[in-house]
């Protein structure tokens, strides 16, 4: 993808070692591969110019609640909703600061999480005991587009919130799923469309 002149953006998930994946991230960034694997990079978006707008891609890696909550703040509840809610709050604050500085951005969020309304398959690892790790979908309502990772089936949770799904099937329950990616089109006014690409 880099050889084709594309910018690559990667966040770590619950199956990844964030430290191992993030090693050398600053070096990879010089070559066009942007890794977001830790809390410290949540408010460091990748800025891309498209037409009349600047798109700011924010990455929220998988945040293990018991480990992330203390790092995010003493008053953050050690739950998926608590840590993701704080990450989203920080992103909104960064967007607002950019607007106040006269440099507005079109914020796009990538997050590895289980959002309410998503349909699971046999190959995802449960993010919490009893399945109570789902985060409310309305956390993402203010963003023009949110790209979610974790669930392996492509699905639209809202017009601006999608799981692209995994590129390959990882269990028999995924055998009939349509695999591929999503082509997301943004304009200065926001989301123009999402097209599944098999």
WONORCOR-V916976 format. One record per residue. N is the residue number from 1. RES is the residue in three letters. D_FIRST is the distance of its C-alpha to the first C-alpha in Angstrom with 2 decimals. Layout:
n=N res=RES d_first=D_FIRST
n=N res=RES d_first=D_FIRST
//
This chain:
n=1 res=UNK d_first=0.00
n=2 res=UNK d_first=3.79
n=3 res=UNK d_first=5.37
n=4 res=UNK d_first=5.10
n=5 res=UNK d_first=6.69
n=6 res=UNK d_first=5.46
n=7 res=UNK d_first=7.48
n=8 res=UNK d_first=7.15
n=9 res=UNK d_first=10.72
n=10 res=UNK d_first=12.52
n=11 res=UNK d_first=16.27
n=12 res=UNK d_first=18.53
n=13 res=UNK d_first=20.62
n=14 res=UNK d_first=24.08
n=15 res=UNK d_first=23.05
n=16 res=UNK d_first=21.24
n=17 res=UNK d_first=22.95
n=18 res=UNK d_first=22.01
n=19 res=UNK d_first=23.41
n=20 res=UNK d_first=21.54
n=21 res=UNK d_first=18.11
n=22 res=UNK d_first=18.87
n=23 res=UNK d_first=20.16
n=24 res=UNK d_first=18.56
n=25 res=UNK d_first=16.87
n=26 res=UNK d_first=18.19
n=27 res=UNK d_first=16.87
n=28 res=UNK d_first=13.27
n=29 res=UNK d_first=13.65
n=30 res=UNK d_first=14.44
n=31 res=UNK d_first=11.00
n=32 res=UNK d_first=9.37
n=33 res=UNK d_first=9.38
n=34 res=UNK d_first=12.45
n=35 res=UNK d_first=14.64
n=36 res=UNK d_first=17.75
n=37 res=UNK d_first=20.14
n=38 res=UNK d_first=23.56
n=39 res=UNK d_first=26.10
n=40 res=UNK d_first=26.14
n=41 res=UNK d_first=22.70
n=42 res=UNK d_first=23.47
n=43 res=UNK d_first=24.64
n=44 res=UNK d_first=21.95
n=45 res=UNK d_first=19.56
n=46 res=UNK d_first=16.42
n=47 res=UNK d_first=17.77
n=48 res=UNK d_first=16.08
n=49 res=UNK d_first=18.27
n=50 res=UNK d_first=18.42
n=51 res=UNK d_first=21.54
n=52 res=UNK d_first=24.55
n=53 res=UNK d_first=23.09
n=54 res=UNK d_first=21.27
n=55 res=UNK d_first=19.22
n=56 res=UNK d_first=19.58
n=57 res=UNK d_first=17.39
n=58 res=UNK d_first=19.63
n=59 res=UNK d_first=18.85
n=60 res=UNK d_first=21.74
n=61 res=UNK d_first=21.21
n=62 res=UNK d_first=23.74
n=63 res=UNK d_first=27.08
n=64 res=UNK d_first=29.84
n=65 res=UNK d_first=32.87
n=66 res=UNK d_first=35.38
n=67 res=UNK d_first=33.20
n=68 res=UNK d_first=31.59
n=69 res=UNK d_first=34.77
n=70 res=UNK d_first=36.73
n=71 res=UNK d_first=33.87
n=72 res=UNK d_first=33.49
n=73 res=UNK d_first=37.25
n=74 res=UNK d_first=40.58
n=75 res=UNK d_first=41.20
n=76 res=UNK d_first=37.94
n=77 res=UNK d_first=38.81
n=78 res=UNK d_first=37.10
n=79 res=UNK d_first=35.60
n=80 res=UNK d_first=32.20
n=81 res=UNK d_first=33.52
n=82 res=UNK d_first=34.90
n=83 res=UNK d_first=31.88
n=84 res=UNK d_first=29.38
n=85 res=UNK d_first=31.97
n=86 res=UNK d_first=32.23
n=87 res=UNK d_first=28.48
n=88 res=UNK d_first=28.41
n=89 res=UNK d_first=31.56
n=90 res=UNK d_first=30.00
n=91 res=UNK d_first=27.03
n=92 res=UNK d_first=29.56
n=93 res=UNK d_first=31.58
n=94 res=UNK d_first=28.71
n=95 res=UNK d_first=28.02
n=96 res=UNK d_first=31.77
n=97 res=UNK d_first=32.05
n=98 res=UNK d_first=29.38
n=99 res=UNK d_first=31.34
n=100 res=UNK d_first=34.59
n=101 res=UNK d_first=33.22
n=102 res=UNK d_first=32.45
n=103 res=UNK d_first=28.66
n=104 res=UNK d_first=27.97
n=105 res=UNK d_first=24.59
n=106 res=UNK d_first=23.28
n=107 res=UNK d_first=22.59
n=108 res=UNK d_first=19.99
n=109 res=UNK d_first=20.49
n=110 res=UNK d_first=18.46
n=111 res=UNK d_first=21.04
n=112 res=UNK d_first=21.61
n=113 res=UNK d_first=25.10
n=114 res=UNK d_first=27.51
n=115 res=UNK d_first=28.66
n=116 res=UNK d_first=31.98
n=117 res=UNK d_first=31.87
n=118 res=UNK d_first=28.97
n=119 res=UNK d_first=29.73
n=120 res=UNK d_first=29.17
n=121 res=UNK d_first=28.87
n=122 res=UNK d_first=30.28
n=123 res=UNK d_first=27.18
n=124 res=UNK d_first=26.65
n=125 res=UNK d_first=28.51
n=126 res=UNK d_first=31.11
n=127 res=UNK d_first=30.47
n=128 res=UNK d_first=34.23
n=129 res=UNK d_first=37.59
n=130 res=UNK d_first=38.95
n=131 res=UNK d_first=35.83
n=132 res=UNK d_first=36.87
n=133 res=UNK d_first=33.47
n=134 res=UNK d_first=32.37
n=135 res=UNK d_first=31.78
n=136 res=UNK d_first=33.12
n=137 res=UNK d_first=30.84
n=138 res=UNK d_first=32.46
n=139 res=UNK d_first=30.78
n=140 res=UNK d_first=27.84
n=141 res=UNK d_first=30.02
n=142 res=UNK d_first=29.77
n=143 res=UNK d_first=25.99
n=144 res=UNK d_first=24.52
n=145 res=UNK d_first=21.85
n=146 res=UNK d_first=21.43
n=147 res=UNK d_first=18.68
n=148 res=UNK d_first=20.44
n=149 res=UNK d_first=19.60
n=150 res=UNK d_first=22.23
n=151 res=UNK d_first=23.60
n=152 res=UNK d_first=22.08
n=153 res=UNK d_first=23.27
n=154 res=UNK d_first=21.71
n=155 res=UNK d_first=24.35
n=156 res=UNK d_first=25.35
n=157 res=UNK d_first=27.71
n=158 res=UNK d_first=28.28
n=159 res=UNK d_first=26.86
n=160 res=UNK d_first=24.77
n=161 res=UNK d_first=24.10
n=162 res=UNK d_first=21.98
n=163 res=UNK d_first=20.85
n=164 res=UNK d_first=17.80
n=165 res=UNK d_first=19.12
n=166 res=UNK d_first=17.73
n=167 res=UNK d_first=15.49
n=168 res=UNK d_first=18.34
n=169 res=UNK d_first=22.11
n=170 res=UNK d_first=23.59
n=171 res=UNK d_first=27.25
n=172 res=UNK d_first=29.70
n=173 res=UNK d_first=29.94
n=174 res=UNK d_first=26.35
n=175 res=UNK d_first=27.05
n=176 res=UNK d_first=27.66
n=177 res=UNK d_first=24.94
n=178 res=UNK d_first=22.42
n=179 res=UNK d_first=18.98
n=180 res=UNK d_first=15.61
n=181 res=UNK d_first=14.14
n=182 res=UNK d_first=15.39
n=183 res=UNK d_first=14.76
n=184 res=UNK d_first=16.59
n=185 res=UNK d_first=18.21
n=186 res=UNK d_first=19.97
n=187 res=UNK d_first=22.60
n=188 res=UNK d_first=24.93
n=189 res=UNK d_first=27.30
n=190 res=UNK d_first=25.00
n=191 res=UNK d_first=23.35
n=192 res=UNK d_first=23.45
n=193 res=UNK d_first=22.20
n=194 res=UNK d_first=20.25
n=195 res=UNK d_first=19.42
n=196 res=UNK d_first=18.74
n=197 res=UNK d_first=16.23
n=198 res=UNK d_first=17.56
//
